[in-house]
Amino acid sequence: MSKKTSYLLGILLTIIIGTLLYCYLCDDCYCCPEEAVTTEETNTIVAEPEVIEATRNGFSLSDANGDFKIKINDNFNFKTSKFSILDPLSENVTAEVSRLKDYLAANPLKTIDITGYFKSDETNNSAFPNLGIARANAVKNYLVSQGIMAKQINTYGKLNDSINPDDTNTLFGPLEFGMLTAETDAKDEALEAACAEIRKNPIVLYFNTGQAQINLTAEQRSKIATISRCVDKLGLKVQAIGHTDSSGSAAKNMELGQDRADFAKDYLVRNGILEANIETSSKGPNDPIADNSTKEGQAKNRRTVITIN
């Protein structure tokens, strides 16, 4: 090999080695073919919103000590934060209620328990301690309207956050039904004692005649539930009695007291107490509980008392 050829080969080898070293040491250099370059792709996964199916509870009731049974897909339905039964009821429900009426009439020692469900995120605008009891009471009132005896129905409320409404805020059958058989038609001494306590410590409301809403305390809501049971089980009546202060004429105050009693009655009817079970009267200024010579005393005398007799 001639010196010239050796010289050229040396130059070529130097260029090759230099190029390889340059590619190896330079991070930003593109020395490889484009298809040989490995790129890392980042995939962004967008989570779809969770679809929660509406809970659908059918009307289910059976007598463990008899041969009566109801099991259908339809039921009593409600809007969220409401306690009025949605219309129309299905023909299946009305037909089963008719069978239930006949069965209870033939078996007077049988009672049914109605437990209404409510969710913790619902707003309770009823007069009852919770929406569950209010819903159970609405179903009870419907059953009574169909001829079932109120004393054969017990109502309860229960928190149940596992029930879900549909996209129209409808709760399908947020209820549970049960049936019991009493050994005898014995008196409920505990209930009688609770009714006597209501007579001693009735609900007293202070409000203006033009007021559009009554806001009950938790204690007053509990008393409403007790009053409802006293009416259903013992056949008692609710009494709403209106009172006024002594300012103005006696005749005008008697009318004003009646207006206040009627306002309380309308409120109770809207909240599920049957109108036929409520009596109203006025005592006007004739039964003061405070001194009418002071504004504070007059405010205490302008009241409505809700009790039972």
Disulfide bonds with the S-S distance in Angstrom:
Cys23-Cys31 2.03
Cys26-Cys29 2.03
Cys195-Cys230 1.96
